[in-house]
Amino acid sequence: MNHEKKISPVGESWDEYRKKHYTAEEIAENDLMVKKLLVSMGKKLTIVPLELSEK
């Protein structure tokens, strides 16, 4: 198998950038903030069945 690392022509991946420029604590804080945001957004969204949305 070829285990060469792929190099992006536009720069490093977001995961690589985060690891290089942020501490583990900052990454964990950000991940928690995003999870809380997604949960709060999910509570505010109303899911309408497709059959009802077409009427």
mmCIF entry with sequence, helices, sheets and N, C-alpha, C, O atoms, coordinates in Angstrom:
data_MODEL
# 
_entry.id   MODEL 
# 
_entity.id                         1 
_entity.type                       polymer 
_entity.pdbx_number_of_molecules   1 
# 
_entity_poly.entity_id                      1 
_entity_poly.type                           'polypeptide(L)' 
_entity_poly.nstd_linkage                   no 
_entity_poly.nstd_monomer                   no 
_entity_poly.pdbx_seq_one_letter_code       MNHEKKISPVGESWDEYRKKHYTAEEIAENDLMVKKLLVSMGKKLTIVPLELSEK 
_entity_poly.pdbx_seq_one_letter_code_can   MNHEKKISPVGESWDEYRKKHYTAEEIAENDLMVKKLLVSMGKKLTIVPLELSEK 
_entity_poly.pdbx_strand_id                 A 
# 
loop_
_entity_poly_seq.entity_id 
_entity_poly_seq.num 
_entity_poly_seq.mon_id 
_entity_poly_seq.hetero 
1 1  MET n 
1 2  ASN n 
1 3  HIS n 
1 4  GLU n 
1 5  LYS n 
1 6  LYS n 
1 7  ILE n 
1 8  SER n 
1 9  PRO n 
1 10 VAL n 
1 11 GLY n 
1 12 GLU n 
1 13 SER n 
1 14 TRP n 
1 15 ASP n 
1 16 GLU n 
1 17 TYR n 
1 18 ARG n 
1 19 LYS n 
1 20 LYS n 
1 21 HIS n 
1 22 TYR n 
1 23 THR n 
1 24 ALA n 
1 25 GLU n 
1 26 GLU n 
1 27 ILE n 
1 28 ALA n 
1 29 GLU n 
1 30 ASN n 
1 31 ASP n 
1 32 LEU n 
1 33 MET n 
1 34 VAL n 
1 35 LYS n 
1 36 LYS n 
1 37 LEU n 
1 38 LEU n 
1 39 VAL n 
1 40 SER n 
1 41 MET n 
1 42 GLY n 
1 43 LYS n 
1 44 LYS n 
1 45 LEU n 
1 46 THR n 
1 47 ILE n 
1 48 VAL n 
1 49 PRO n 
1 50 LEU n 
1 51 GLU n 
1 52 LEU n 
1 53 SER n 
1 54 GLU n 
1 55 LYS n 
# 
_struct_asym.id          A 
_struct_asym.entity_id   1 
# 
loop_
_struct_conf.conf_type_id 
_struct_conf.id 
_struct_conf.pdbx_PDB_helix_id 
_struct_conf.beg_label_comp_id 
_struct_conf.beg_label_asym_id 
_struct_conf.beg_label_seq_id 
_struct_conf.pdbx_beg_PDB_ins_code 
_struct_conf.end_label_comp_id 
_struct_conf.end_label_asym_id 
_struct_conf.end_label_seq_id 
_struct_conf.pdbx_end_PDB_ins_code 
_struct_conf.beg_auth_comp_id 
_struct_conf.beg_auth_asym_id 
_struct_conf.beg_auth_seq_id 
_struct_conf.end_auth_comp_id 
_struct_conf.end_auth_asym_id 
_struct_conf.end_auth_seq_id 
_struct_conf.pdbx_PDB_helix_class 
_struct_conf.details 
_struct_conf.pdbx_PDB_helix_length 
HELX_P HELX_P1 AA1 TRP A 14 ? HIS A 21 ? TRP A 14 HIS A 21 1 ? 8  
HELX_P HELX_P2 AA2 ALA A 24 ? LYS A 44 ? ALA A 24 LYS A 44 1 ? 21 
HELX_P HELX_P3 AA3 LEU A 50 ? SER A 53 ? LEU A 50 SER A 53 1 ? 4  
# 
_struct_conf_type.id          HELX_P 
_struct_conf_type.criteria    ? 
_struct_conf_type.reference   ? 
# 
loop_
_atom_site.group_PDB 
_atom_site.id 
_atom_site.type_symbol 
_atom_site.label_atom_id 
_atom_site.label_alt_id 
_atom_site.label_comp_id 
_atom_site.label_asym_id 
_atom_site.label_entity_id 
_atom_site.label_seq_id 
_atom_site.pdbx_PDB_ins_code 
_atom_site.Cartn_x 
_atom_site.Cartn_y 
_atom_site.Cartn_z 
_atom_site.occupancy 
_atom_site.B_iso_or_equiv 
_atom_site.pdbx_formal_charge 
_atom_site.auth_seq_id 
_atom_site.auth_comp_id 
_atom_site.auth_asym_id 
_atom_site.auth_atom_id 
_atom_site.pdbx_PDB_model_num 
ATOM 1   N N  . MET A 1 1  ? 0.830   -1.188 0.000  1.00 0.00 ? 1  MET A N  1 
ATOM 2   C CA . MET A 1 1  ? 0.000   0.000  0.000  1.00 0.00 ? 1  MET A CA 1 
ATOM 3   C C  . MET A 1 1  ? 0.874   1.252  0.000  1.00 0.00 ? 1  MET A C  1 
ATOM 4   O O  . MET A 1 1  ? 1.972   1.265  0.557  1.00 0.00 ? 1  MET A O  1 
ATOM 5   N N  . ASN A 1 2  ? 0.377   2.268  -0.618 1.00 0.00 ? 2  ASN A N  1 
ATOM 6   C CA . ASN A 1 2  ? 1.071   3.543  -0.666 1.00 0.00 ? 2  ASN A CA 1 
ATOM 7   C C  . ASN A 1 2  ? 0.612   4.404  0.510  1.00 0.00 ? 2  ASN A C  1 
ATOM 8   O O  . ASN A 1 2  ? -0.569  4.734  0.616  1.00 0.00 ? 2  ASN A O  1 
ATOM 9   N N  . HIS A 1 3  ? 1.543   4.765  1.390  1.00 0.00 ? 3  HIS A N  1 
ATOM 10  C CA . HIS A 1 3  ? 1.198   5.557  2.569  1.00 0.00 ? 3  HIS A CA 1 
ATOM 11  C C  . HIS A 1 3  ? 1.710   6.985  2.466  1.00 0.00 ? 3  HIS A C  1 
ATOM 12  O O  . HIS A 1 3  ? 1.979   7.627  3.482  1.00 0.00 ? 3  HIS A O  1 
ATOM 13  N N  . GLU A 1 4  ? 1.843   7.480  1.254  1.00 0.00 ? 4  GLU A N  1 
ATOM 14  C CA . GLU A 1 4  ? 2.307   8.853  1.081  1.00 0.00 ? 4  GLU A CA 1 
ATOM 15  C C  . GLU A 1 4  ? 1.226   9.822  1.518  1.00 0.00 ? 4  GLU A C  1 
ATOM 16  O O  . GLU A 1 4  ? 0.038   9.587  1.298  1.00 0.00 ? 4  GLU A O  1 
ATOM 17  N N  . LYS A 1 5  ? 1.650   10.917 2.139  1.00 0.00 ? 5  LYS A N  1 
ATOM 18  C CA . LYS A 1 5  ? 0.711   11.940 2.570  1.00 0.00 ? 5  LYS A CA 1 
ATOM 19  C C  . LYS A 1 5  ? 0.322   12.803 1.376  1.00 0.00 ? 5  LYS A C  1 
ATOM 20  O O  . LYS A 1 5  ? 1.183   13.283 0.639  1.00 0.00 ? 5  LYS A O  1 
ATOM 21  N N  . LYS A 1 6  ? -0.981  12.996 1.192  1.00 0.00 ? 6  LYS A N  1 
ATOM 22  C CA . LYS A 1 6  ? -1.448  13.857 0.116  1.00 0.00 ? 6  LYS A CA 1 
ATOM 23  C C  . LYS A 1 6  ? -1.298  15.306 0.551  1.00 0.00 ? 6  LYS A C  1 
ATOM 24  O O  . LYS A 1 6  ? -1.662  15.670 1.669  1.00 0.00 ? 6  LYS A O  1 
ATOM 25  N N  . ILE A 1 7  ? -0.765  16.121 -0.330 1.00 0.00 ? 7  ILE A N  1 
ATOM 26  C CA . ILE A 1 7  ? -0.568  17.533 -0.035 1.00 0.00 ? 7  ILE A CA 1 
ATOM 27  C C  . ILE A 1 7  ? -1.544  18.338 -0.881 1.00 0.00 ? 7  ILE A C  1 
ATOM 28  O O  . ILE A 1 7  ? -1.574  18.225 -2.106 1.00 0.00 ? 7  ILE A O  1 
ATOM 29  N N  . SER A 1 8  ? -2.331  19.141 -0.206 1.00 0.00 ? 8  SER A N  1 
ATOM 30  C CA . SER A 1 8  ? -3.312  19.963 -0.889 1.00 0.00 ? 8  SER A CA 1 
ATOM 31  C C  . SER A 1 8  ? -2.621  21.142 -1.571 1.00 0.00 ? 8  SER A C  1 
ATOM 32  O O  . SER A 1 8  ? -1.744  21.764 -0.972 1.00 0.00 ? 8  SER A O  1 
ATOM 33  N N  . PRO A 1 9  ? -2.993  21.458 -2.796 1.00 0.00 ? 9  PRO A N  1 
ATOM 34  C CA . PRO A 1 9  ? -2.384  22.604 -3.478 1.00 0.00 ? 9  PRO A CA 1 
ATOM 35  C C  . PRO A 1 9  ? -2.803  23.938 -2.870 1.00 0.00 ? 9  PRO A C  1 
ATOM 36  O O  . PRO A 1 9  ? -2.166  24.960 -3.127 1.00 0.00 ? 9  PRO A O  1 
ATOM 37  N N  . VAL A 1 10 ? -3.869  23.941 -2.064 1.00 0.00 ? 10 VAL A N  1 
ATOM 38  C CA . VAL A 1 10 ? -4.330  25.194 -1.471 1.00 0.00 ? 10 VAL A CA 1 
ATOM 39  C C  . VAL A 1 10 ? -3.957  25.311 0.001  1.00 0.00 ? 10 VAL A C  1 
ATOM 40  O O  . VAL A 1 10 ? -4.342  26.287 0.646  1.00 0.00 ? 10 VAL A O  1 
ATOM 41  N N  . GLY A 1 11 ? -3.231  24.364 0.545  1.00 0.00 ? 11 GLY A N  1 
ATOM 42  C CA . GLY A 1 11 ? -2.806  24.447 1.936  1.00 0.00 ? 11 GLY A CA 1 
ATOM 43  C C  . GLY A 1 11 ? -3.196  23.223 2.728  1.00 0.00 ? 11 GLY A C  1 
ATOM 44  O O  . GLY A 1 11 ? -3.659  22.224 2.178  1.00 0.00 ? 11 GLY A O  1 
ATOM 45  N N  . GLU A 1 12 ? -3.001  23.318 4.038  1.00 0.00 ? 12 GLU A N  1 
ATOM 46  C CA . GLU A 1 12 ? -3.270  22.179 4.909  1.00 0.00 ? 12 GLU A CA 1 
ATOM 47  C C  . GLU A 1 12 ? -4.761  22.015 5.176  1.00 0.00 ? 12 GLU A C  1 
ATOM 48  O O  . GLU A 1 12 ? -5.551  22.935 4.963  1.00 0.00 ? 12 GLU A O  1 
ATOM 49  N N  . SER A 1 13 ? -5.129  20.824 5.645  1.00 0.00 ? 13 SER A N  1 
ATOM 50  C CA . SER A 1 13 ? -6.530  20.578 5.974  1.00 0.00 ? 13 SER A CA 1 
ATOM 51  C C  . SER A 1 13 ? -6.895  21.359 7.239  1.00 0.00 ? 13 SER A C  1 
ATOM 52  O O  . SER A 1 13 ? -6.022  21.835 7.965  1.00 0.00 ? 13 SER A O  1 
ATOM 53  N N  . TRP A 1 14 ? -8.192  21.479 7.484  1.00 0.00 ? 14 TRP A N  1 
ATOM 54  C CA . TRP A 1 14 ? -8.652  22.209 8.660  1.00 0.00 ? 14 TRP A CA 1 
ATOM 55  C C  . TRP A 1 14 ? -8.155  21.526 9.938  1.00 0.00 ? 14 TRP A C  1 
ATOM 56  O O  . TRP A 1 14 ? -7.756  22.207 10.883 1.00 0.00 ? 14 TRP A O  1 
ATOM 57  N N  . ASP A 1 15 ? -8.174  20.196 9.977  1.00 0.00 ? 15 ASP A N  1 
ATOM 58  C CA . ASP A 1 15 ? -7.691  19.473 11.157 1.00 0.00 ? 15 ASP A CA 1 
ATOM 59  C C  . ASP A 1 15 ? -6.210  19.757 11.406 1.00 0.00 ? 15 ASP A C  1 
ATOM 60  O O  . ASP A 1 15 ? -5.804  19.984 12.546 1.00 0.00 ? 15 ASP A O  1 
ATOM 61  N N  . GLU A 1 16 ? -5.414  19.747 10.357 1.00 0.00 ? 16 GLU A N  1 
ATOM 62  C CA . GLU A 1 16 ? -3.989  20.047 10.504 1.00 0.00 ? 16 GLU A CA 1 
ATOM 63  C C  . GLU A 1 16 ? -3.777  21.484 10.969 1.00 0.00 ? 16 GLU A C  1 
ATOM 64  O O  . GLU A 1 16 ? -2.924  21.742 11.819 1.00 0.00 ? 16 GLU A O  1 
ATOM 65  N N  . TYR A 1 17 ? -4.539  22.407 10.423 1.00 0.00 ? 17 TYR A N  1 
ATOM 66  C CA . TYR A 1 17 ? -4.430  23.819 10.803 1.00 0.00 ? 17 TYR A CA 1 
ATOM 67  C C  . TYR A 1 17 ? -4.773  23.996 12.279 1.00 0.00 ? 17 TYR A C  1 
ATOM 68  O O  . TYR A 1 17 ? -4.058  24.678 13.014 1.00 0.00 ? 17 TYR A O  1 
ATOM 69  N N  . ARG A 1 18 ? -5.876  23.375 12.708 1.00 0.00 ? 18 ARG A N  1 
ATOM 70  C CA . ARG A 1 18 ? -6.292  23.496 14.110 1.00 0.00 ? 18 ARG A CA 1 
ATOM 71  C C  . ARG A 1 18 ? -5.209  22.975 15.054 1.00 0.00 ? 18 ARG A C  1 
ATOM 72  O O  . ARG A 1 18 ? -4.879  23.614 16.054 1.00 0.00 ? 18 ARG A O  1 
ATOM 73  N N  . LYS A 1 19 ? -4.665  21.808 14.719 1.00 0.00 ? 19 LYS A N  1 
ATOM 74  C CA . LYS A 1 19 ? -3.642  21.211 15.590 1.00 0.00 ? 19 LYS A CA 1 
ATOM 75  C C  . LYS A 1 19 ? -2.391  22.079 15.672 1.00 0.00 ? 19 LYS A C  1 
ATOM 76  O O  . LYS A 1 19 ? -1.721  22.123 16.704 1.00 0.00 ? 19 LYS A O  1 
ATOM 77  N N  . LYS A 1 20 ? -2.085  22.765 14.580 1.00 0.00 ? 20 LYS A N  1 
ATOM 78  C CA . LYS A 1 20 ? -0.871  23.574 14.524 1.00 0.00 ? 20 LYS A CA 1 
ATOM 79  C C  . LYS A 1 20 ? -1.045  24.935 15.209 1.00 0.00 ? 20 LYS A C  1 
ATOM 80  O O  . LYS A 1 20 ? -0.099  25.454 15.802 1.00 0.00 ? 20 LYS A O  1 
ATOM 81  N N  . HIS A 1 21 ? -2.249  25.513 15.128 1.00 0.00 ? 21 HIS A N  1 
ATOM 82  C CA . HIS A 1 21 ? -2.442  26.889 15.565 1.00 0.00 ? 21 HIS A CA 1 
ATOM 83  C C  . HIS A 1 21 ? -3.256  27.054 16.848 1.00 0.00 ? 21 HIS A C  1 
ATOM 84  O O  . HIS A 1 21 ? -3.332  28.162 17.377 1.00 0.00 ? 21 HIS A O  1 
ATOM 85  N N  . TYR A 1 22 ? -3.859  25.997 17.357 1.00 0.00 ? 22 TYR A N  1 
ATOM 86  C CA . TYR A 1 22 ? -4.673  26.084 18.570 1.00 0.00 ? 22 TYR A CA 1 
ATOM 87  C C  . TYR A 1 22 ? -4.243  25.023 19.569 1.00 0.00 ? 22 TYR A C  1 
ATOM 88  O O  . TYR A 1 22 ? -3.737  23.965 19.193 1.00 0.00 ? 22 TYR A O  1 
ATOM 89  N N  . THR A 1 23 ? -4.452  25.321 20.853 1.00 0.00 ? 23 THR A N  1 
ATOM 90  C CA . THR A 1 23 ? -4.145  24.348 21.895 1.00 0.00 ? 23 THR A CA 1 
ATOM 91  C C  . THR A 1 23 ? -5.272  23.321 21.965 1.00 0.00 ? 23 THR A C  1 
ATOM 92  O O  . THR A 1 23 ? -6.361  23.544 21.436 1.00 0.00 ? 23 THR A O  1 
ATOM 93  N N  . ALA A 1 24 ? -5.002  22.203 22.617 1.00 0.00 ? 24 ALA A N  1 
ATOM 94  C CA . ALA A 1 24 ? -6.030  21.163 22.785 1.00 0.00 ? 24 ALA A CA 1 
ATOM 95  C C  . ALA A 1 24 ? -7.237  21.722 23.541 1.00 0.00 ? 24 ALA A C  1 
ATOM 96  O O  . ALA A 1 24 ? -8.376  21.359 23.248 1.00 0.00 ? 24 ALA A O  1 
ATOM 97  N N  . GLU A 1 25 ? -6.990  22.598 24.506 1.00 0.00 ? 25 GLU A N  1 
ATOM 98  C CA . GLU A 1 25 ? -8.086  23.204 25.280 1.00 0.00 ? 25 GLU A CA 1 
ATOM 99  C C  . GLU A 1 25 ? -8.950  24.096 24.402 1.00 0.00 ? 25 GLU A C  1 
ATOM 100 O O  . GLU A 1 25 ? -10.175 24.078 24.516 1.00 0.00 ? 25 GLU A O  1 
ATOM 101 N N  . GLU A 1 26 ? -8.324  24.874 23.529 1.00 0.00 ? 26 GLU A N  1 
ATOM 102 C CA . GLU A 1 26 ? -9.081  25.750 22.627 1.00 0.00 ? 26 GLU A CA 1 
ATOM 103 C C  . GLU A 1 26 ? -9.921  24.929 21.647 1.00 0.00 ? 26 GLU A C  1 
ATOM 104 O O  . GLU A 1 26 ? -11.063 25.283 21.354 1.00 0.00 ? 26 GLU A O  1 
ATOM 105 N N  . ILE A 1 27 ? -9.367  23.862 21.157 1.00 0.00 ? 27 ILE A N  1 
ATOM 106 C CA . ILE A 1 27 ? -10.105 22.992 20.229 1.00 0.00 ? 27 ILE A CA 1 
ATOM 107 C C  . ILE A 1 27 ? -11.301 22.370 20.940 1.00 0.00 ? 27 ILE A C  1 
ATOM 108 O O  . ILE A 1 27 ? -12.400 22.333 20.387 1.00 0.00 ? 27 ILE A O  1 
ATOM 109 N N  . ALA A 1 28 ? -11.095 21.882 22.166 1.00 0.00 ? 28 ALA A N  1 
ATOM 110 C CA . ALA A 1 28 ? -12.185 21.270 22.935 1.00 0.00 ? 28 ALA A CA 1 
ATOM 111 C C  . ALA A 1 28 ? -13.285 22.298 23.231 1.00 0.00 ? 28 ALA A C  1 
ATOM 112 O O  . ALA A 1 28 ? -14.471 21.985 23.125 1.00 0.00 ? 28 ALA A O  1 
ATOM 113 N N  . GLU A 1 29 ? -12.893 23.520 23.599 1.00 0.00 ? 29 GLU A N  1 
ATOM 114 C CA . GLU A 1 29 ? -13.864 24.594 23.852 1.00 0.00 ? 29 GLU A CA 1 
ATOM 115 C C  . GLU A 1 29 ? -14.682 24.884 22.604 1.00 0.00 ? 29 GLU A C  1 
ATOM 116 O O  . GLU A 1 29 ? -15.904 25.016 22.673 1.00 0.00 ? 29 GLU A O  1 
ATOM 117 N N  . ASN A 1 30 ? -14.015 24.982 21.474 1.00 0.00 ? 30 ASN A N  1 
ATOM 118 C CA . ASN A 1 30 ? -14.696 25.273 20.219 1.00 0.00 ? 30 ASN A CA 1 
ATOM 119 C C  . ASN A 1 30 ? -15.648 24.145 19.836 1.00 0.00 ? 30 ASN A C  1 
ATOM 120 O O  . ASN A 1 30 ? -16.773 24.400 19.406 1.00 0.00 ? 30 ASN A O  1 
ATOM 121 N N  . ASP A 1 31 ? -15.203 22.904 19.988 1.00 0.00 ? 31 ASP A N  1 
ATOM 122 C CA . ASP A 1 31 ? -16.057 21.765 19.665 1.00 0.00 ? 31 ASP A CA 1 
ATOM 123 C C  . ASP A 1 31 ? -17.312 21.763 20.536 1.00 0.00 ? 31 ASP A C  1 
ATOM 124 O O  . ASP A 1 31 ? -18.406 21.483 20.046 1.00 0.00 ? 31 ASP A O  1 
ATOM 125 N N  . LEU A 1 32 ? -17.157 22.074 21.830 1.00 0.00 ? 32 LEU A N  1 
ATOM 126 C CA . LEU A 1 32 ? -18.298 22.133 22.738 1.00 0.00 ? 32 LEU A CA 1 
ATOM 127 C C  . LEU A 1 32 ? -19.251 23.251 22.340 1.00 0.00 ? 32 LEU A C  1 
ATOM 128 O O  . LEU A 1 32 ? -20.468 23.071 22.366 1.00 0.00 ? 32 LEU A O  1 
ATOM 129 N N  . MET A 1 33 ? -18.704 24.403 21.972 1.00 0.00 ? 33 MET A N  1 
ATOM 130 C CA . MET A 1 33 ? -19.530 25.534 21.552 1.00 0.00 ? 33 MET A CA 1 
ATOM 131 C C  . MET A 1 33 ? -20.353 25.167 20.311 1.00 0.00 ? 33 MET A C  1 
ATOM 132 O O  . MET A 1 33 ? -21.535 25.499 20.225 1.00 0.00 ? 33 MET A O  1 
ATOM 133 N N  . VAL A 1 34 ? -19.726 24.488 19.362 1.00 0.00 ? 34 VAL A N  1 
ATOM 134 C CA . VAL A 1 34 ? -20.426 24.092 18.140 1.00 0.00 ? 34 VAL A CA 1 
ATOM 135 C C  . VAL A 1 34 ? -21.530 23.082 18.469 1.00 0.00 ? 34 VAL A C  1 
ATOM 136 O O  . VAL A 1 34 ? -22.632 23.178 17.927 1.00 0.00 ? 34 VAL A O  1 
ATOM 137 N N  . LYS A 1 35 ? -21.249 22.116 19.351 1.00 0.00 ? 35 LYS A N  1 
ATOM 138 C CA . LYS A 1 35 ? -22.266 21.140 19.739 1.00 0.00 ? 35 LYS A CA 1 
ATOM 139 C C  . LYS A 1 35 ? -23.460 21.821 20.388 1.00 0.00 ? 35 LYS A C  1 
ATOM 140 O O  . LYS A 1 35 ? -24.606 21.488 20.085 1.00 0.00 ? 35 LYS A O  1 
ATOM 141 N N  . LYS A 1 36 ? -23.199 22.777 21.284 1.00 0.00 ? 36 LYS A N  1 
ATOM 142 C CA . LYS A 1 36 ? -24.290 23.504 21.940 1.00 0.00 ? 36 LYS A CA 1 
ATOM 143 C C  . LYS A 1 36 ? -25.108 24.291 20.923 1.00 0.00 ? 36 LYS A C  1 
ATOM 144 O O  . LYS A 1 36 ? -26.335 24.338 21.013 1.00 0.00 ? 36 LYS A O  1 
ATOM 145 N N  . LEU A 1 37 ? -24.444 24.899 19.973 1.00 0.00 ? 37 LEU A N  1 
ATOM 146 C CA . LEU A 1 37 ? -25.132 25.666 18.934 1.00 0.00 ? 37 LEU A CA 1 
ATOM 147 C C  . LEU A 1 37 ? -26.028 24.763 18.101 1.00 0.00 ? 37 LEU A C  1 
ATOM 148 O O  . LEU A 1 37 ? -27.177 25.106 17.823 1.00 0.00 ? 37 LEU A O  1 
ATOM 149 N N  . LEU A 1 38 ? -25.502 23.606 17.703 1.00 0.00 ? 38 LEU A N  1 
ATOM 150 C CA . LEU A 1 38 ? -26.285 22.686 16.892 1.00 0.00 ? 38 LEU A CA 1 
ATOM 151 C C  . LEU A 1 38 ? -27.493 22.160 17.655 1.00 0.00 ? 38 LEU A C  1 
ATOM 152 O O  . LEU A 1 38 ? -28.565 21.999 17.073 1.00 0.00 ? 38 LEU A O  1 
ATOM 153 N N  . VAL A 1 39 ? -27.338 21.890 18.952 1.00 0.00 ? 39 VAL A N  1 
ATOM 154 C CA . VAL A 1 39 ? -28.463 21.430 19.766 1.00 0.00 ? 39 VAL A CA 1 
ATOM 155 C C  . VAL A 1 39 ? -29.520 22.524 19.858 1.00 0.00 ? 39 VAL A C  1 
ATOM 156 O O  . VAL A 1 39 ? -30.708 22.244 19.699 1.00 0.00 ? 39 VAL A O  1 
ATOM 157 N N  . SER A 1 40 ? -29.109 23.767 20.114 1.00 0.00 ? 40 SER A N  1 
ATOM 158 C CA . SER A 1 40 ? -30.079 24.857 20.227 1.00 0.00 ? 40 SER A CA 1 
ATOM 159 C C  . SER A 1 40 ? -30.767 25.114 18.896 1.00 0.00 ? 40 SER A C  1 
ATOM 160 O O  . SER A 1 40 ? -31.956 25.434 18.871 1.00 0.00 ? 40 SER A O  1 
ATOM 161 N N  . MET A 1 41 ? -30.049 24.983 17.795 1.00 0.00 ? 41 MET A N  1 
ATOM 162 C CA . MET A 1 41 ? -30.668 25.161 16.477 1.00 0.00 ? 41 MET A CA 1 
ATOM 163 C C  . MET A 1 41 ? -31.664 24.043 16.213 1.00 0.00 ? 41 MET A C  1 
ATOM 164 O O  . MET A 1 41 ? -32.741 24.286 15.669 1.00 0.00 ? 41 MET A O  1 
ATOM 165 N N  . GLY A 1 42 ? -31.315 22.828 16.591 1.00 0.00 ? 42 GLY A N  1 
ATOM 166 C CA . GLY A 1 42 ? -32.197 21.689 16.386 1.00 0.00 ? 42 GLY A CA 1 
ATOM 167 C C  . GLY A 1 42 ? -33.505 21.840 17.134 1.00 0.00 ? 42 GLY A C  1 
ATOM 168 O O  . GLY A 1 42 ? -34.546 21.390 16.657 1.00 0.00 ? 42 GLY A O  1 
ATOM 169 N N  . LYS A 1 43 ? -33.468 22.468 18.300 1.00 0.00 ? 43 LYS A N  1 
ATOM 170 C CA . LYS A 1 43 ? -34.686 22.681 19.082 1.00 0.00 ? 43 LYS A CA 1 
ATOM 171 C C  . LYS A 1 43 ? -35.576 23.729 18.442 1.00 0.00 ? 43 LYS A C  1 
ATOM 172 O O  . LYS A 1 43 ? -36.793 23.694 18.624 1.00 0.00 ? 43 LYS A O  1 
ATOM 173 N N  . LYS A 1 44 ? -34.999 24.661 17.699 1.00 0.00 ? 44 LYS A N  1 
ATOM 174 C CA . LYS A 1 44 ? -35.770 25.740 17.094 1.00 0.00 ? 44 LYS A CA 1 
ATOM 175 C C  . LYS A 1 44 ? -36.298 25.385 15.703 1.00 0.00 ? 44 LYS A C  1 
ATOM 176 O O  . LYS A 1 44 ? -37.214 26.035 15.199 1.00 0.00 ? 44 LYS A O  1 
ATOM 177 N N  . LEU A 1 45 ? -35.722 24.358 15.089 1.00 0.00 ? 45 LEU A N  1 
ATOM 178 C CA . LEU A 1 45 ? -36.157 23.976 13.752 1.00 0.00 ? 45 LEU A CA 1 
ATOM 179 C C  . LEU A 1 45 ? -37.386 23.090 13.827 1.00 0.00 ? 45 LEU A C  1 
ATOM 180 O O  . LEU A 1 45 ? -37.498 22.241 14.710 1.00 0.00 ? 45 LEU A O  1 
ATOM 181 N N  . THR A 1 46 ? -38.292 23.290 12.911 1.00 0.00 ? 46 THR A N  1 
ATOM 182 C CA . THR A 1 46 ? -39.467 22.447 12.820 1.00 0.00 ? 46 THR A CA 1 
ATOM 183 C C  . THR A 1 46 ? -39.326 21.595 11.571 1.00 0.00 ? 46 THR A C  1 
ATOM 184 O O  . THR A 1 46 ? -39.139 22.111 10.469 1.00 0.00 ? 46 THR A O  1 
ATOM 185 N N  . ILE A 1 47 ? -39.416 20.310 11.750 1.00 0.00 ? 47 ILE A N  1 
ATOM 186 C CA . ILE A 1 47 ? -39.308 19.398 10.628 1.00 0.00 ? 47 ILE A CA 1 
ATOM 187 C C  . ILE A 1 47 ? -40.715 19.134 10.095 1.00 0.00 ? 47 ILE A C  1 
ATOM 188 O O  . ILE A 1 47 ? -41.594 18.676 10.825 1.00 0.00 ? 47 ILE A O  1 
ATOM 189 N N  . VAL A 1 48 ? -40.910 19.426 8.820  1.00 0.00 ? 48 VAL A N  1 
ATOM 190 C CA . VAL A 1 48 ? -42.211 19.224 8.175  1.00 0.00 ? 48 VAL A CA 1 
ATOM 191 C C  . VAL A 1 48 ? -42.076 18.073 7.188  1.00 0.00 ? 48 VAL A C  1 
ATOM 192 O O  . VAL A 1 48 ? -41.196 18.086 6.328  1.00 0.00 ? 48 VAL A O  1 
ATOM 193 N N  . PRO A 1 49 ? -42.957 17.067 7.314  1.00 0.00 ? 49 PRO A N  1 
ATOM 194 C CA . PRO A 1 49 ? -42.902 15.965 6.364  1.00 0.00 ? 49 PRO A CA 1 
ATOM 195 C C  . PRO A 1 49 ? -43.041 16.478 4.937  1.00 0.00 ? 49 PRO A C  1 
ATOM 196 O O  . PRO A 1 49 ? -43.762 17.444 4.689  1.00 0.00 ? 49 PRO A O  1 
ATOM 197 N N  . LEU A 1 50 ? -42.365 15.843 4.015  1.00 0.00 ? 50 LEU A N  1 
ATOM 198 C CA . LEU A 1 50 ? -42.355 16.277 2.619  1.00 0.00 ? 50 LEU A CA 1 
ATOM 199 C C  . LEU A 1 50 ? -43.770 16.351 2.059  1.00 0.00 ? 50 LEU A C  1 
ATOM 200 O O  . LEU A 1 50 ? -44.082 17.268 1.299  1.00 0.00 ? 50 LEU A O  1 
ATOM 201 N N  . GLU A 1 51 ? -44.627 15.407 2.420  1.00 0.00 ? 51 GLU A N  1 
ATOM 202 C CA . GLU A 1 51 ? -45.991 15.402 1.888  1.00 0.00 ? 51 GLU A CA 1 
ATOM 203 C C  . GLU A 1 51 ? -46.739 16.687 2.271  1.00 0.00 ? 51 GLU A C  1 
ATOM 204 O O  . GLU A 1 51 ? -47.526 17.205 1.479  1.00 0.00 ? 51 GLU A O  1 
ATOM 205 N N  . LEU A 1 52 ? -46.500 17.188 3.456  1.00 0.00 ? 52 LEU A N  1 
ATOM 206 C CA . LEU A 1 52 ? -47.185 18.403 3.912  1.00 0.00 ? 52 LEU A CA 1 
ATOM 207 C C  . LEU A 1 52 ? -46.554 19.660 3.336  1.00 0.00 ? 52 LEU A C  1 
ATOM 208 O O  . LEU A 1 52 ? -47.253 20.645 3.101  1.00 0.00 ? 52 LEU A O  1 
ATOM 209 N N  . SER A 1 53 ? -45.269 19.646 3.107  1.00 0.00 ? 53 SER A N  1 
ATOM 210 C CA . SER A 1 53 ? -44.591 20.854 2.630  1.00 0.00 ? 53 SER A CA 1 
ATOM 211 C C  . SER A 1 53 ? -44.926 21.161 1.182  1.00 0.00 ? 53 SER A C  1 
ATOM 212 O O  . SER A 1 53 ? -44.768 22.300 0.745  1.00 0.00 ? 53 SER A O  1 
ATOM 213 N N  . GLU A 1 54 ? -45.388 20.166 0.427  1.00 0.00 ? 54 GLU A N  1 
ATOM 214 C CA . GLU A 1 54 ? -45.724 20.395 -0.977 1.00 0.00 ? 54 GLU A CA 1 
ATOM 215 C C  . GLU A 1 54 ? -47.101 21.009 -1.153 1.00 0.00 ? 54 GLU A C  1 
ATOM 216 O O  . GLU A 1 54 ? -47.426 21.470 -2.247 1.00 0.00 ? 54 GLU A O  1 
ATOM 217 N N  . LYS A 1 55 ? -47.909 21.031 -0.123 1.00 0.00 ? 55 LYS A N  1 
ATOM 218 C CA . LYS A 1 55 ? -49.278 21.557 -0.233 1.00 0.00 ? 55 LYS A CA 1 
ATOM 219 C C  . LYS A 1 55 ? -49.339 23.031 0.010  1.00 0.00 ? 55 LYS A C  1 
ATOM 220 O O  . LYS A 1 55 ? -50.418 23.622 -0.047 1.00 0.00 ? 55 LYS A O  1 
# 
